[in-house]
Amino acid sequence: MRDGRAVVVKVQRPNIRELIVEDLEALTEFAHFLDAHTEVGKRYDFENMLKDLRTSLLRELDFKQEANNLLTFAENLREFDHIIIPDPIEDFCTSRVLTMEYIPARRSPI
């Protein structure tokens, strides 16, 4: 950064969201077939499972959400001195770019 801080930048691959959506659509067709034509499908309701997977995967592709998760983890784990959660650099985070502080590796005392 201009102020000398080292950061890590995670950049989403171009078109990855579209590729994942296409794959999920193909899986949805397959799940629908299994649910309609097999006992296993009727028992496990693959379409519903896939719906939950879709929600989770698409949420994971939103790096602003990931930045918020870092803040939540840091707050929830603040009492543990040996757990370090990097701070997101919010002015440099978008849905496709996550910028966070660099945490240097430390050697274990063991």
Residue pairs with C-beta under 8 A, 6 or more apart in sequence:
1 7
1 89
5 101
5 102
6 101
6 102
7 89
7 92
7 99
7 100
7 101
7 102
8 86
8 99
8 100
8 101
8 102
9 92
9 97
9 98
9 99
10 63
10 97
10 98
10 99
10 100
11 96
11 97
12 61
12 63
12 96
12 97
16 61
17 58
17 61
20 57
20 58
20 61
21 58
24 50
24 53
24 54
24 57
27 50
28 47
28 50
30 46
31 41
31 46
31 47
31 49
31 50
32 47
33 41
34 40
34 41
34 46
35 41
35 42
35 45
35 46
35 47
59 65
60 66
61 95
62 95
63 93
63 94
63 95
63 96
63 97
63 98
64 93
64 94
64 95
66 88
66 98
67 88
67 90
67 93
67 98
67 100
70 85
70 86
70 87
70 88
70 100
71 87
71 88
73 85
74 85
74 87
77 83
77 85
84 103
86 100
86 101
86 102
86 103
87 100
87 101
88 98
88 99
88 100
89 99
89 100
89 101
92 99
93 99
